[in-house]
Amino acid sequence: MALPKIGNMAPAFTLEDQHGKKHSLKDYKGKIVVVYFYPKAMTPGCTVQAHGLRDSEKALKKLGVKVLGMSIDSVSRLAKFAERDGLNFTLLSDEDHAIADKYGVWGLKKFMGKEYMGINRMTFIIDKDGKLKHIMEKVNTKSHHEDLITYIKENF
């Protein structure tokens, strides 16, 4: 599936968070929204990425950014991840990968010689009007938070 087009409205969604509360993209109109897709909660790379965002809360808040992490994990697994790691942002459950499909991140992956379908790690930056401003297709889990902050400071 193709990625959404920069400048178009970001694909809409309504999903449950780690507490079972529903969140819709339209709820965040007027804020810069970062939707980051990650393969699986509580795995090494996803944990490093989440910690960077957690530890950058003040800087992101100062920039007016709302962070939404999205994976195909269940609400209960997201709750465990958030609690275990003290995460201070919203994690959304896309168990049927319908939203991952809309954003073009669901696809073929390869790991240790095996091929399977899953989420490709990507980040989408959505402007205050709900339009897609930027896609980070190559995400470094260790510097993701810094790369994000730098992009937002330079482009908003």
N, C-alpha and C positions, 0 to 999 in steps of 0.2 A: 504494500500500500504506500502511496506517496505522502510526503510530508505536507502539512497545510502551508498555504502560501503567505509569505511575509506581507503585511499590509492588509490582509483580510481579517475578518472577525475570527477570533480563536474559536475552535470547536467548543460548543456548550457542553456542560455536564452537570449532573447532580449525583453525588456519591456519598456514602457514609464514611465518617472518620473513625478514628480509633476508639471513640466513645459511643458510636452508634448514631451520632448527630449528622443530619444531611447538610451538605455544602453544595452550592451551585456557583458556577463561575460568575454569574450575574450578581451574586451577593457582594462581589468585590469591586464593582464599578467605582472608579475614582481612586483606586490603588494600583500600584504596579504589582502584578501577580507573577510569581515564579512557579511554574508547574514543572516539577522535575520527576521524571520516570526512572525508577530503579528496579532491578530484577527481583530481589528477594530480601525481605526484612531479616535482620540479624545475621547476615553473611558478612564476611570481612570487608569487602569493598563498599557495600551499602552502609555499613556501620561507620566507616571512616568518613564517608561523604556526609552522613547525617550528623556526625559529631562536629564537622566543620561548620555546618549550617547552624547547629545548636549554639555553638560558641560564638557565632557572628550575629546573634540576635539583636544586640544593641545597634550595630552598624546598619543592619538591614532595616530595622524599625525606623532609624533616623532617616533613611532614604525613602520611607513610605512603602516598603515592600511586604507583601504577604506571601509566605512560602507554603506551597502545597506539594507534599510528596505523594507520589502515586505508584502503586504496585498492584499485582494480582493477589496479594496476600489477603486473608480473611480479616475481618474487623478484630477478632480476638488475637490473632497473631500481631497485628499492628499495635494493639493495646499493650501486649507484652514487650514489644520493641520499644515503644515510647516510654514505658515504665522502667524497663531495664536500663535504658540509656539516658534517661532524664531529658527526653526530647521536648522542646518547647514550641513546636510548630505542628501544623495539621498534616496527618497522614490519611490518605484516602484509599479505600478498597475498591478495586476495579476487577473483581474476581472473574468476570466473564470476558475480560480484556476488550470490551466494547469501546471504551474511551481510548485505550492504547491503540486500537485500530483506527479511530478517527484522527489521532495525532500521528499515525504512521510509524509508531515505534514497535508494534507487534510484528515479529518476523523471525526468519531463520537465524539461528545462532549456532556457533560451533564451540565446543569445549572438550578438550582432551580427546579429539578425534571423533566425537559424537555430534550429530546434528539434531537440533530440536527447535521447537517454536517457543519464543519467550519475548520478554521486554528488552529492547535495546536501550541502554542508558542514554538519555537525552534530556535537555532542559529547554523549556519554552518560556520566553519573557513576553508578557502581555502588558500593553500600556493601559493607562487609566480609562480609556474608552473601550477596552475589550478587544483591541486589535493586536494581532501577533506582530511583535516588534523584532524579535531575534530568536534564532534556534541555535543552541549549542549542541552540535552533533557529536563532537569529540569531547567527552567529559573526563577530566582527570579527577578521580575521587579525592585525592589529597589536596588539590588546589581549587576544587570546584567553587567553594565559598568565596575565595579571593578573586577568581576569574569573574564570578557573577557580580561582585561588588564593584570591581573595576569597570566592567561593561556598563553597569547602571550609572555609575558616576560620570562616565564619559559620554553617555548617550541620552540621558534624561535631564 
